Amino acid sequence: MTAVGFCVLLCSAFIHASWNYLSKKADGGVPFIWLFTAIAAVVYTPLAIGVAIYEKPEIGIWQLVIIMASILAHLGFFLVLQKGYKKGDLSLVYPIARGTGPLLTCVLAVAFFGETLTLPAIIGILLIVISILFFTGGVKRLKESGSFSPVLYGLAVGGIIAAYTLLDKAAVSRFLIPPLLLDYCNTLGRLIILTPFAAK
């Protein structure tokens, strides 16, 4: 990995963690999700138009089906994550969600895409499990009173992360939907679905 790539990776991780912190602090539910989705839709629109004109992707019935499935999975992610943050601490929900997501993705990628787990991948999976226990405070913290519900929400979010990761992998690699266009469709679809609820 180049120095530039590493810096971009660190910057991305910082932005991602900051977003989750702000999401937890906002405690906004559907209106909060709608607001940042609306802002993202405005920013994305010219980029999505450019990609559509330049790449001219073929969007048939199966592409529409997988785009809709991806929209629903991402919408579920945001809604369940917000609910999880209402139920428990960021330091409990976030590591479980972000740890189990990649863990399940690796396992399901073997089943659905015929990928093979190399020794480094297996070591990585074990490190993920150890990291979850470390960052959440260990098994003792998980057994504390009131932690059961946040843990369940964290696991649910992790499951949804695995689902949308596999859907997006199929959308991009098998159905040849440009990644930016797929993300734009997710944003636009989420905005349309949430608008009536946010308006209330």
C-alpha positions in Angstrom: 0.0 0.0 0.0 1.3 3.4 -0.9 1.6 6.3 1.6 -1.2 8.1 -0.2 -3.4 5.1 0.0 -2.7 4.6 3.7 -3.4 8.2 4.4 -6.7 8.0 2.5 -7.6 4.9 4.5 -6.9 6.6 7.9 -8.9 9.6 6.8 -11.8 7.4 5.8 -11.7 5.6 9.1 -11.6 8.9 11.0 -14.6 10.3 9.0 -16.5 7.0 9.5 -15.9 7.0 13.3 -16.8 10.7 13.5 -20.1 10.1 11.7 -21.0 7.3 14.1 -20.2 9.5 17.1 -22.3 12.4 15.7 -25.1 10.0 14.9 -25.1 8.8 18.5 -25.0 12.3 19.9 -27.8 13.5 17.5 -30.3 10.9 18.8 -32.4 12.0 15.9 -34.0 8.9 14.4 -35.8 9.1 11.1 -35.5 13.0 10.7 -31.8 12.8 11.2 -31.4 10.0 8.7 -33.6 11.9 6.2 -31.6 15.1 6.7 -28.1 13.7 6.0 -29.6 11.6 3.1 -31.1 14.8 1.5 -27.7 16.6 1.8 -25.9 13.5 0.3 -28.5 13.4 -2.6 -27.8 17.0 -3.5 -24.0 16.4 -3.5 -24.2 13.2 -5.4 -26.6 14.2 -8.2 -24.0 15.9 -10.5 -21.5 13.1 -9.9 -24.2 10.4 -10.6 -25.2 12.2 -13.8 -21.6 12.3 -14.9 -21.1 8.6 -14.3 -24.3 7.7 -16.1 -23.3 9.7 -19.2 -19.7 8.5 -19.2 -20.2 4.8 -18.4 -23.6 4.3 -20.0 -24.5 1.3 -17.7 -27.1 -1.2 -18.8 -29.9 -1.1 -16.2 -32.4 -3.9 -16.8 -34.9 -5.7 -14.6 -32.3 -7.6 -12.6 -30.2 -4.5 -12.0 -33.4 -2.8 -10.7 -34.2 -5.7 -8.4 -30.7 -5.8 -6.8 -30.7 -2.0 -6.5 -34.0 -2.1 -4.7 -32.7 -4.9 -2.4 -29.6 -2.8 -1.7 -31.8 0.3 -0.9 -33.9 -1.7 1.6 -30.8 -3.2 3.2 -29.1 0.1 3.6 -32.3 1.7 4.9 -32.6 -1.1 7.5 -29.0 -0.5 8.5 -29.5 3.2 9.3 -32.8 2.6 11.1 -31.6 -0.3 13.3 -28.3 1.5 14.0 -30.2 4.6 15.2 -32.4 2.4 17.4 -29.3 0.6 18.8 -27.7 3.9 19.7 -30.8 4.8 21.6 -30.7 1.5 23.5 -27.0 1.4 24.4 -23.6 3.0 24.5 -21.6 3.8 21.4 -18.7 1.8 22.9 -20.8 -1.3 23.0 -23.0 -1.2 19.9 -20.4 0.1 17.4 -17.7 -2.5 17.9 -20.1 -5.4 17.9 -21.8 -4.1 14.7 -18.6 -3.2 12.9 -16.9 -6.4 14.1 -19.6 -9.0 13.2 -20.3 -7.3 9.8 -17.0 -8.2 8.3 -16.9 -11.5 10.1 -20.2 -12.6 8.6 -19.3 -11.2 5.2 -16.2 -13.4 5.1 -18.2 -16.5 5.9 -21.1 -15.8 3.6 -18.7 -14.8 0.7 -17.4 -18.4 0.8 -21.0 -19.7 0.5 -22.4 -17.3 -2.1 -19.4 -16.3 -4.2 -17.3 -19.4 -3.9 -14.4 -17.5 -2.4 -11.7 -19.3 -0.4 -10.5 -18.4 3.1 -6.7 -18.1 3.2 -4.7 -18.4 6.3 -4.3 -14.6 6.6 -8.1 -14.2 6.2 -8.7 -16.8 9.0 -6.2 -15.0 11.3 -8.0 -11.7 10.4 -11.4 -13.2 11.4 -9.9 -14.4 14.8 -8.5 -10.9 15.3 -11.9 -9.4 14.6 -13.5 -11.6 17.3 -10.7 -10.7 19.8 -11.1 -7.0 18.9 -14.8 -7.1 19.6 -14.2 -8.5 23.1 -11.4 -6.0 23.7 -13.2 -2.9 22.6 -16.5 -3.7 24.3 -14.8 -4.4 27.6 -14.7 -8.2 27.4 -17.2 -10.9 28.3 -17.8 -9.4 31.7 -19.1 -6.2 30.1 -21.4 -8.2 27.8 -22.9 -9.9 30.8 -23.8 -6.7 32.6 -27.4 -5.8 33.3 -28.9 -3.8 30.5 -26.4 -4.9 27.9 -28.5 -7.6 26.3 -30.6 -5.3 24.1 -27.7 -3.2 22.8 -25.7 -6.4 22.0 -28.7 -7.7 20.0 -28.9 -4.5 18.1 -25.2 -4.6 17.4 -25.5 -8.1 16.1 -28.5 -7.2 14.0 -26.6 -4.2 12.4 -23.6 -6.6 11.8 -26.0 -9.0 10.0 -27.4 -6.1 7.9 -23.8 -4.9 7.0 -23.0 -8.4 5.8 -26.2 -8.5 3.7 -25.7 -5.2 2.0 -22.0 -5.9 1.4 -22.9 -9.1 -0.4 -25.7 -7.4 -2.4 -23.4 -4.5 -3.4 -20.6 -7.0 -4.4 -23.1 -8.8 -6.7 -24.4 -5.5 -8.0 -21.0 -4.2 -8.9 -19.2 -7.4 -10.0 -22.0 -9.5 -11.6 -24.5 -6.9 -12.7 -21.9 -4.2 -13.6 -23.6 -1.3 -11.9 -21.1 1.5 -11.3 -20.4 1.8 -7.5 -21.1 5.5 -7.4 -24.3 5.1 -9.2 -25.4 2.3 -6.9 -24.7 4.4 -3.9 -26.6 7.3 -5.4 -29.6 5.0 -6.0 -29.3 3.9 -2.4 -29.3 7.6 -1.2 -32.2 8.6 -3.5 -34.3 5.5 -2.7 -33.8 6.1 1.1 -34.8 9.7 0.7 -38.0 8.9 -1.2 -39.0 6.2 1.3 -38.3 8.3 4.4 -39.8 11.6 3.2 -43.4 10.9 4.3 -42.2 9.8 7.7 -39.8 12.7 8.2 -42.5 15.1 7.2 -44.5 14.1 10.2 
